[in-house]
Amino acid sequence: EVQLMESGGGLVQAGGSLRLSCVASGVTFDEHSIGWFRQAPGKEREAVSCISSSYDSTYYTDSVKGRFTISSSSARNTVYLQMNSLKREDTATYYCAVAGPYYCSGYGLLSGLRVDVFDSWGQGTQVTVSS
């Protein structure tokens, strides 16, 4: 059984930083795409970033480019999302999920990072950015 667990969320002032972690069991991250997504109250879940070790590829949605960095540790089977220069609009519950390695690669991202192809969602970690 695949299980993902997010951690690292919290309350931070605008301009501050947080590092989210996504730890997996039952799946080897190196063989899959790992995505970070977020959902604010009353809004749809949106894609934030992904990483695919198989394709040596990363992706960021435009609103976080230059501020967020995704990385992974094979030894720890963990994916991180370093979030800097946080803004109030980054406030949301952040989730990680797994998909085939293709979906975070050049061709697989032609339609953007697709939420529907990811599964085994974690329980989420809350990020709140205050002004």
C-alpha positions in Angstrom: 0.0 0.0 0.0 1.3 3.4 -1.0 1.2 6.0 1.7 2.4 9.6 1.6 2.8 11.9 4.5 3.3 15.7 4.3 4.8 17.8 7.0 6.4 21.2 7.5 3.5 23.5 7.2 2.8 26.3 9.6 2.1 30.0 10.1 4.6 32.4 8.6 4.7 36.1 7.9 4.7 37.3 4.3 8.3 37.1 2.9 9.1 34.2 5.1 10.1 30.6 4.3 8.9 27.1 4.9 10.2 23.7 3.8 7.6 21.0 3.2 8.4 17.3 3.3 6.7 14.4 1.6 7.7 11.0 2.9 6.6 7.9 1.1 6.2 4.2 2.0 5.2 1.5 -0.4 6.6 3.3 -3.4 10.0 4.3 -4.7 10.1 8.0 -5.5 12.9 7.6 -8.0 10.6 5.6 -10.3 7.7 8.0 -10.2 6.6 11.6 -10.6 6.0 13.3 -7.3 3.7 16.3 -7.4 2.9 19.1 -4.9 -0.5 20.6 -5.1 -2.5 23.0 -3.0 -6.0 23.8 -2.2 -7.4 27.0 -0.6 -10.8 27.1 0.9 -13.5 27.4 -1.7 -11.1 26.8 -4.6 -10.1 23.9 -6.7 -6.9 21.9 -6.1 -4.1 23.4 -8.2 -0.8 22.0 -9.3 2.3 23.7 -7.8 5.4 21.6 -8.7 6.6 18.2 -9.6 9.8 16.2 -9.9 10.7 13.1 -11.9 14.1 11.6 -11.3 13.6 9.2 -14.2 13.3 12.1 -16.6 15.6 14.5 -14.6 12.8 17.0 -14.8 11.1 19.5 -12.6 8.1 21.8 -13.1 6.7 24.9 -11.4 3.5 26.7 -11.9 4.1 30.3 -13.0 3.0 31.8 -9.7 5.8 30.1 -7.7 8.6 30.2 -10.2 11.7 31.7 -8.6 10.3 31.3 -5.1 9.8 27.6 -4.7 12.3 24.8 -5.2 11.5 21.1 -5.3 14.1 18.4 -4.5 14.3 14.8 -3.5 16.3 12.5 -1.4 16.5 8.9 -2.7 18.1 7.7 0.6 15.2 9.1 2.6 12.5 8.5 -0.1 11.4 12.1 0.6 10.5 15.0 -1.6 10.9 18.5 -0.4 9.3 21.8 -1.4 11.4 24.8 -0.2 9.1 27.8 -0.2 10.7 31.3 0.0 9.3 34.8 -0.3 5.9 33.5 0.7 2.8 35.6 -0.1 -0.6 35.6 1.4 -2.0 34.0 -1.8 0.2 30.9 -1.0 -2.1 30.2 1.9 -3.6 26.7 1.4 -3.4 23.1 2.3 -0.5 21.5 0.5 -0.6 17.9 -0.7 1.8 15.5 -2.3 0.9 12.7 -4.6 2.4 10.1 -7.0 2.1 9.5 -10.7 4.0 7.7 -13.4 7.4 9.2 -14.3 6.1 10.4 -17.6 3.8 13.0 -16.2 6.5 15.3 -14.9 8.5 15.2 -18.2 8.6 17.4 -21.2 5.9 15.7 -23.2 3.9 14.7 -20.2 3.7 18.4 -19.2 2.4 19.7 -22.5 -1.0 20.2 -21.0 0.5 21.4 -17.7 0.8 19.4 -14.5 -2.4 17.3 -14.4 -4.0 16.7 -11.1 -6.2 13.9 -12.4 -3.3 11.5 -13.1 -1.9 11.7 -9.5 -3.1 9.4 -6.7 -2.1 8.1 -3.2 -2.7 11.6 -1.8 -1.3 12.5 1.6 -3.5 14.1 4.3 -2.0 17.5 3.6 -0.2 20.1 5.6 -1.6 23.6 6.2 0.4 26.7 5.2 -0.8 30.0 6.4 0.9 33.2 5.3 0.0 36.4 7.3 0.6 39.9 6.2 
